[in-house]
């Protein structure tokens, strides 16, 4: 019996070490990043700066995760708290997010390549000719395929969100570190969902009045900032402008080229954000594998 009491005291001592009375600065940093991401989810409009900020916040969140995973006490706690199923769930969760990142990168790459082809054609033709119309129709066909791919990914993503949420509810009594990993998974999935919706622009073709508003926007002499038309994104502007050109409506190719340039910059920023998140996810996944296989 004495030995059992000693073991119990030792176990309690280890657990108390993993839950210090004064939170580690990294924990406060993690919670701040998490709160910023949760707050931005309530935004009524989505613009490229908002999406890029979310991707940056996700990167910061996973940087905190990486630093926490390097702490010996947190490594010890994870080993104690996580059974084989729990460890598998964490590793499977990181794979699911990496799959979403891969889909986003592929869609962005396809969009960038076709945008470059349109820009090259405009520079060569310097006007609206048969070749441009054919290339424009090709772009619209690609956009349709990208949207189809994203819609399919969003269905799987919603299922992943349910899995992550269910896992969070089951792990309420587990260690703070395990909770951090699960919360990071949930908000990362939500942020990538926002990105895919931004690329897909699911409501771009559903409302004729929106098309009319975009047409007026395109005819202005200067580019209207996002604050003046917060529901318009760079993908939507190019889609609407291209439809107008293909339909032989009055529109300056100079304006259209400026929208293509804006879209190119937007895609580049999004690509960088997604790539950085992918690298941090892989790094943290390797850390978890090392912890659980130690």
Secondary structure as UniProt FT lines:
FT   HELIX           2..18
FT   HELIX           25..40
FT   TURN            41..42
FT   HELIX           48..69
FT   HELIX           72..81
FT   HELIX           84..125
FT   HELIX           130..170
FT   TURN            171..173
FT   HELIX           176..200
FT   TURN            202..205
FT   HELIX           208..219
FT   TURN            226..228
FT   TURN            230..231
FT   HELIX           234..246
FT   TURN            247..248
FT   HELIX           253..292
//
